[in-house]
Amino acid sequence: MRGPIKKTLSWLHRWGTLAALPLFAVIIVSGLVLAAEPILRDLLAPPPATSPVPVERLIAVLETIDPRGQARALQVEAGGQLAVEFSRQGQREMQVFDLASAAALGPRPVVAGFFHTIATLHKSLLLDADWLVEWASYAMLLVLLLGPWLAWPRRRRSLLGWHILSGWIGLPLALLLAVTGVLLALDLGTAPLPPIDRDARPMPLTLALERAAQRGRMERIVRAERLQRAAVAVTGRDDLGQNTLVVTRTEIARVPRWPGLVQQLHAGSWAGAWSGALNLVGALLLAFLLYSGVDSWWRRQWRRRTAKARRAAQTTGG
């Protein structure tokens, strides 16, 4: 590559990283924490049920265990269990119930509220700054794409050498996370949703299940999850097979694949703990690239300043 072009690309790679350094750090570290969620979910919970449960049975259980409509998600599990996530006074907790008797089997130690907070930090910095995270995702993708054009991997026993080598080896995994992040920011490859009024009252799961059965003809359910307060994604089996319905108080939209392949790839949830572990490795790689790149730049700057100060001292002394 010609000198002027490489110099320009190197400048973009370096200063694009330094300009967005705080944002990159927050996004990468929060993504690293979120990658552990599917791993913990697989370790702490039994596998999902292979057969959906009749909607009438689920509604009956919910009316017994959740008369105030505080449940925000449910998952039918193997062994006749129902895991329900509640939101109570701003705190989230997971409880497990017996489907046949609706008897409580005890809480499940899943820190759902913690992961929810980290996810909000990852997506909007806890400040509704989605637009800032979106632009940071563009910058991160640009920095990753420029890296391979700047140096070939060589056997150098230095932090910069490891930075270059790990960047080349881990480029596909790093690009997987960065590209899917950009696609999510652009709403490309995600499941289409009906218009959702965020100011509307929260949608109780029982009402969502009733509407899914009556208007969506979904008679057997395996999972339900509240979205943006006023909508619920209900996954189960209808006349067309396995499907997901996004239910609001006014509309019902059929979504064949939920939450969408792009979302599953980015969250590492497409293969449970295995895909979560893969994303964990990818997040660790991005964290190392960020640290090693910035540290190598800082060390070069420090050496140059020290050398300049030494020359100045020699000149003054002479």
matplotlib code that plots the C-alpha trace (Angstrom):
import matplotlib.pyplot as plt

x = [0.0, 1.3, 2.7, 0.1, -2.9, -1.5, -0.8, -4.4, -5.8, -3.6, -4.7, -8.3, -7.7, -5.9, -7.9, -11.2, -10.4, -9.1, -12.1, -14.6, -12.5, -15.0, -17.9, -16.0, -15.0, -18.6, -20.0, -17.4, -17.4, -21.2, -21.3, -18.8, -21.1, -24.2, -22.4, -22.5, -26.4, -27.1, -24.3, -25.9, -29.4, -28.3, -26.5, -29.2, -32.4, -33.7, -34.1, -37.3, -40.2, -40.4, -44.2, -46.2, -48.8, -52.5, -53.2, -56.1, -53.8, -51.3, -54.0, -55.4, -51.9, -51.2, -54.6, -53.6, -50.0, -50.2, -53.5, -52.0, -50.4, -46.8, -45.4, -43.4, -42.1, -42.8, -41.1, -42.5, -39.7, -39.1, -40.5, -43.8, -42.3, -43.2, -40.5, -42.1, -40.2, -41.9, -41.3, -42.1, -41.3, -38.7, -37.0, -37.0, -37.1, -37.6, -40.0, -40.6, -44.1, -45.6, -47.8, -50.2, -51.0, -49.7, -47.7, -44.5, -41.3, -39.1, -37.1, -34.3, -31.1, -31.0, -30.1, -32.6, -32.7, -28.9, -28.7, -31.6, -29.6, -26.5, -28.5, -29.8, -26.3, -25.1, -27.9, -28.4, -25.8, -28.7, -29.3, -31.6, -28.6, -29.4, -28.1, -24.7, -24.3, -25.4, -22.7, -20.1, -21.1, -20.3, -17.0, -16.1, -16.9, -14.7, -11.8, -12.0, -12.1, -9.1, -6.9, -5.9, -4.8, -2.2, 0.1, 0.6, 0.8, 4.4, 6.1, 6.9, 7.2, 5.5, 2.1, 1.7, 2.7, 0.0, -2.5, -1.8, -1.8, -5.0, -6.7, -6.0, -6.9, -10.0, -11.2, -14.2, -15.5, -14.9, -16.7, -19.6, -20.3, -19.6, -21.7, -24.7, -24.5, -24.7, -27.5, -29.5, -28.9, -30.3, -33.2, -32.0, -32.5, -34.6, -38.2, -40.8, -43.0, -46.4, -46.7, -46.3, -47.6, -44.9, -47.2, -50.0, -50.7, -48.6, -50.0, -50.7, -49.5, -53.0, -54.6, -51.9, -52.4, -56.2, -55.8, -53.2, -55.7, -58.8, -57.5, -54.2, -55.5, -52.5, -53.8, -50.5, -47.8, -44.2, -42.9, -44.2, -42.2, -43.4, -41.9, -41.8, -44.5, -47.4, -46.8, -46.1, -44.3, -46.1, -44.3, -46.2, -48.0, -50.9, -52.4, -49.1, -46.8, -44.3, -44.7, -44.4, -47.2, -46.4, -49.6, -50.7, -54.1, -55.1, -53.0, -51.5, -48.5, -47.1, -43.3, -42.0, -38.6, -38.3, -36.3, -34.6, -31.3, -29.3, -30.4, -29.6, -26.1, -25.4, -26.6, -25.1, -28.4, -28.7, -27.1, -27.5, -24.3, -22.1, -23.0, -22.8, -19.2, -18.4, -19.6, -17.7, -14.5, -15.3, -16.0, -12.7, -10.9, -12.4, -11.4, -7.8, -7.6, -8.8, -6.4, -3.4, -3.9, -4.3, -1.5, 0.9, 0.0, 0.5, 3.9, 5.1, 3.9, 5.7, 9.0, 8.9, 8.3, 11.0, 13.5, 12.5, 13.0, 16.4, 17.5, 16.4, 18.3, 21.4, 21.1, 20.6, 23.5, 25.8]
y = [0.0, 3.4, 5.6, 8.5, 6.1, 4.0, 7.1, 8.4, 5.0, 4.8, 8.2, 7.3, 4.0, 5.7, 8.9, 7.2, 4.9, 7.7, 10.0, 7.3, 5.6, 6.1, 4.9, 2.0, 1.0, 1.2, -0.8, -3.5, -4.0, -4.1, -6.5, -8.7, -8.9, -9.5, -12.4, -14.3, -14.2, -17.1, -19.1, -18.6, -19.2, -22.6, -23.5, -22.5, -23.5, -26.8, -26.9, -25.4, -27.8, -29.7, -29.5, -26.2, -26.0, -25.2, -21.5, -22.1, -23.9, -21.0, -18.4, -20.4, -20.6, -16.9, -15.9, -17.8, -16.7, -13.2, -11.6, -8.1, -8.6, -8.1, -10.9, -9.7, -13.0, -16.7, -19.8, -23.4, -25.7, -29.5, -31.4, -29.6, -26.4, -22.7, -20.1, -16.6, -13.3, -10.6, -6.9, -5.6, -2.2, -1.7, -5.0, -8.2, -11.7, -15.2, -17.7, -21.3, -23.0, -26.4, -26.3, -28.9, -27.4, -23.8, -24.4, -22.3, -24.3, -21.5, -18.6, -19.0, -17.1, -15.3, -11.6, -10.5, -6.9, -6.6, -7.8, -5.5, -2.5, -3.6, -4.1, -0.5, 0.7, -1.2, 0.2, 3.8, 4.5, 4.7, 8.2, 7.5, 8.2, 5.5, 7.8, 8.1, 4.4, 4.0, 6.4, 4.6, 1.3, 2.8, 4.1, 0.7, -1.1, 1.4, 0.9, -2.9, -2.8, -0.5, -2.6, -5.4, -2.8, -1.3, -4.2, -7.9, -10.3, -10.9, -12.7, -9.8, -10.2, -6.9, -5.8, -4.2, -7.5, -9.3, -6.6, -7.1, -10.9, -11.2, -8.7, -10.8, -14.1, -12.8, -10.5, -12.7, -12.9, -9.2, -8.3, -10.6, -8.5, -5.2, -5.8, -7.2, -4.2, -1.9, -3.9, -3.7, 0.1, 0.3, -2.0, -4.4, -8.1, -7.7, -8.9, -6.5, -5.1, -3.4, 0.2, 0.3, 3.1, 3.4, 5.6, 3.0, 1.0, -2.2, -5.2, -8.0, -11.5, -13.0, -10.5, -11.1, -14.8, -14.4, -12.2, -14.5, -17.4, -15.6, -13.4, -15.1, -18.7, -19.7, -22.5, -23.8, -21.6, -22.1, -18.6, -15.0, -11.8, -8.2, -5.6, -1.9, -2.2, -2.1, -5.2, -8.9, -11.4, -14.8, -17.9, -21.1, -23.3, -22.4, -23.7, -22.7, -24.4, -22.7, -18.9, -15.8, -13.2, -9.6, -8.6, -5.1, -3.8, -2.9, -5.1, -8.6, -9.2, -12.6, -12.9, -16.2, -15.9, -14.2, -12.3, -12.5, -14.0, -10.7, -10.2, -13.8, -13.5, -10.3, -11.5, -14.9, -16.6, -18.7, -21.8, -21.3, -21.5, -22.4, -19.2, -17.2, -18.5, -17.5, -14.0, -13.9, -14.7, -12.0, -9.4, -10.3, -10.0, -6.5, -5.5, -6.7, -4.9, -1.7, -1.9, -3.0, -0.4, 2.5, 1.3, 0.9, 4.4, 5.9, 4.2, 5.5, 9.0, 8.7, 7.6, 10.4, 13.0, 11.6, 11.5, 15.1, 16.3, 14.5, 16.1, 19.5, 19.0, 18.0, 21.1, 23.4, 21.8, 22.1]
z = [0.0, -0.9, 1.9, 1.7, 1.6, 4.5, 6.5, 6.0, 7.0, 10.0, 11.1, 10.8, 12.7, 15.5, 16.0, 15.3, 18.3, 20.5, 19.8, 20.7, 23.4, 26.3, 24.2, 22.9, 26.4, 27.7, 24.7, 24.8, 28.6, 28.8, 25.8, 27.7, 30.7, 28.5, 26.8, 30.1, 30.2, 27.8, 29.6, 33.0, 31.6, 30.3, 33.5, 35.9, 34.0, 32.6, 28.8, 27.2, 26.8, 23.5, 23.4, 23.8, 26.5, 25.8, 26.2, 28.6, 31.0, 31.0, 31.5, 34.5, 36.1, 35.5, 37.0, 40.1, 40.5, 39.1, 39.8, 39.7, 36.2, 37.3, 35.2, 32.2, 30.7, 30.9, 29.6, 29.6, 30.6, 30.6, 33.5, 33.6, 35.0, 34.2, 34.8, 35.2, 35.4, 37.6, 37.7, 41.2, 42.4, 39.8, 40.7, 38.5, 39.9, 38.5, 40.1, 39.0, 39.3, 38.7, 35.6, 36.8, 40.3, 39.9, 43.1, 43.6, 43.4, 44.5, 43.1, 40.5, 41.1, 37.8, 38.1, 35.4, 36.7, 36.6, 32.9, 32.0, 33.4, 31.5, 28.3, 28.7, 29.2, 26.1, 23.9, 25.2, 27.9, 30.5, 29.0, 26.0, 23.9, 21.3, 18.5, 20.2, 20.5, 16.9, 15.7, 17.9, 16.3, 12.9, 14.1, 15.6, 12.4, 10.4, 12.9, 12.6, 8.8, 8.6, 10.9, 8.5, 5.9, 8.2, 9.1, 8.3, 11.3, 12.4, 15.2, 17.5, 21.2, 22.0, 22.9, 19.5, 17.8, 19.8, 18.9, 15.2, 15.4, 17.5, 15.2, 12.2, 13.8, 15.5, 12.7, 11.6, 15.2, 15.8, 12.6, 13.5, 16.6, 15.0, 11.8, 13.6, 16.0, 13.0, 11.5, 14.7, 14.8, 11.3, 12.0, 9.3, 9.6, 12.7, 13.3, 12.0, 14.8, 14.6, 15.8, 19.6, 21.7, 24.4, 26.5, 26.6, 29.7, 30.2, 28.4, 30.9, 29.8, 30.4, 28.0, 25.4, 25.6, 25.2, 22.2, 20.7, 21.0, 19.9, 17.1, 16.3, 16.5, 18.6, 20.8, 22.4, 23.9, 24.8, 25.6, 26.1, 26.7, 27.2, 24.8, 25.4, 28.1, 25.7, 23.6, 24.2, 21.9, 22.2, 20.8, 20.2, 17.7, 15.4, 12.1, 10.3, 12.8, 15.2, 15.1, 17.2, 17.5, 18.6, 20.4, 21.3, 22.5, 18.9, 16.6, 16.1, 13.9, 12.9, 13.1, 11.8, 13.4, 16.8, 17.9, 14.5, 13.4, 13.6, 17.2, 18.1, 16.5, 18.3, 21.7, 21.4, 22.1, 18.9, 20.5, 24.2, 26.3, 23.3, 21.3, 24.5, 25.1, 21.5, 22.0, 25.3, 23.5, 20.9, 23.5, 25.3, 21.9, 21.3, 24.9, 24.3, 20.9, 22.5, 25.4, 23.4, 20.7, 23.1, 25.3, 22.4, 21.1, 24.6, 25.0, 21.6, 22.6, 25.9, 24.2, 21.7, 24.4, 26.6, 23.6, 22.7, 26.3, 26.4, 23.2, 24.4, 27.7, 25.8, 23.5, 26.4, 28.3, 25.3]

ax = plt.figure().add_subplot(projection="3d")
ax.plot(x, y, z, "-o")
ax.set_aspect("equal")
plt.show()
